[in-house]
Amino acid sequence: MKIALDKRPSPVELGLSYQGHGAWADGSLFEGVIVKKDAVELLGSATKRLGKALGVMNFGGNCAEGRWKMLETTHPFATMITASDLPVGGWNRTHHQIWNDNKTHSQH
């Protein structure tokens, strides 16, 4: 957030979106690396510096983050939240190998 706000101190909107694994759907961020207590502090500090809530927080690419505790914890910090309560799949080595194989074959 600091980098984004340093580059553009008065953005029209600012959002947070990442894709990875879900965690506990309790407000923790980045696969649980930032625990709920620290996430609340981080988001509170960022929105205070921004002067308003984030335009959007997107947890739609993370499995099972669309739970009540996640929304209860994060709703003060965003105008809109998207989240999934389902396993959303992901990118794995097999997909990557297939993509590279197709890319290599299309060049010949």
VENJO-V690046 format. One record per residue. N is the residue number from 1. RES is the residue in three letters. PSI is psi as a letter, one per 40 degrees, with the letter a starting at -180 (* if undefined). Layout:
n->N res->RES psi->PSI
n->N res->RES psi->PSI
This chain:
n->1 res->MET psi->d
n->2 res->LYS psi->d
n->3 res->ILE psi->d
n->4 res->ALA psi->d
n->5 res->LEU psi->d
n->6 res->ASP psi->d
n->7 res->LYS psi->d
n->8 res->ARG psi->g
n->9 res->PRO psi->d
n->10 res->SER psi->g
n->11 res->PRO psi->i
n->12 res->VAL psi->d
n->13 res->GLU psi->i
n->14 res->LEU psi->h
n->15 res->GLY psi->i
n->16 res->LEU psi->h
n->17 res->SER psi->h
n->18 res->TYR psi->i
n->19 res->GLN psi->h
n->20 res->GLY psi->a
n->21 res->HIS psi->i
n->22 res->GLY psi->i
n->23 res->ALA psi->b
n->24 res->TRP psi->e
n->25 res->ALA psi->f
n->26 res->ASP psi->e
n->27 res->GLY psi->e
n->28 res->SER psi->i
n->29 res->LEU psi->i
n->30 res->PHE psi->f
n->31 res->GLU psi->f
n->32 res->GLY psi->e
n->33 res->VAL psi->d
n->34 res->ILE psi->h
n->35 res->VAL psi->i
n->36 res->LYS psi->d
n->37 res->LYS psi->d
n->38 res->ASP psi->d
n->39 res->ALA psi->d
n->40 res->VAL psi->d
n->41 res->GLU psi->d
n->42 res->LEU psi->d
n->43 res->LEU psi->d
n->44 res->GLY psi->d
n->45 res->SER psi->d
n->46 res->ALA psi->d
n->47 res->THR psi->d
n->48 res->LYS psi->d
n->49 res->ARG psi->d
n->50 res->LEU psi->d
n->51 res->GLY psi->e
n->52 res->LYS psi->i
n->53 res->ALA psi->i
n->54 res->LEU psi->i
n->55 res->GLY psi->d
n->56 res->VAL psi->i
n->57 res->MET psi->h
n->58 res->ASN psi->h
n->59 res->PHE psi->e
n->60 res->GLY psi->e
n->61 res->GLY psi->e
n->62 res->ASN psi->h
n->63 res->CYS psi->h
n->64 res->ALA psi->f
n->65 res->GLU psi->e
n->66 res->GLY psi->g
n->67 res->ARG psi->i
n->68 res->TRP psi->d
n->69 res->LYS psi->d
n->70 res->MET psi->d
n->71 res->LEU psi->d
n->72 res->GLU psi->d
n->73 res->THR psi->d
n->74 res->THR psi->e
n->75 res->HIS psi->d
n->76 res->PRO psi->e
n->77 res->PHE psi->e
n->78 res->ALA psi->i
n->79 res->THR psi->d
n->80 res->MET psi->h
n->81 res->ILE psi->h
n->82 res->THR psi->i
n->83 res->ALA psi->i
n->84 res->SER psi->i
n->85 res->ASP psi->e
n->86 res->LEU psi->i
n->87 res->PRO psi->h
n->88 res->VAL psi->e
n->89 res->GLY psi->a
n->90 res->GLY psi->a
n->91 res->TRP psi->h
n->92 res->ASN psi->i
n->93 res->ARG psi->d
n->94 res->THR psi->d
n->95 res->HIS psi->d
n->96 res->HIS psi->d
n->97 res->GLN psi->d
n->98 res->ILE psi->d
n->99 res->TRP psi->d
n->100 res->ASN psi->d
n->101 res->ASP psi->d
n->102 res->ASN psi->d
n->103 res->LYS psi->d
n->104 res->THR psi->d
n->105 res->HIS psi->d
n->106 res->SER psi->e
n->107 res->GLN psi->e
n->108 res->HIS psi->*
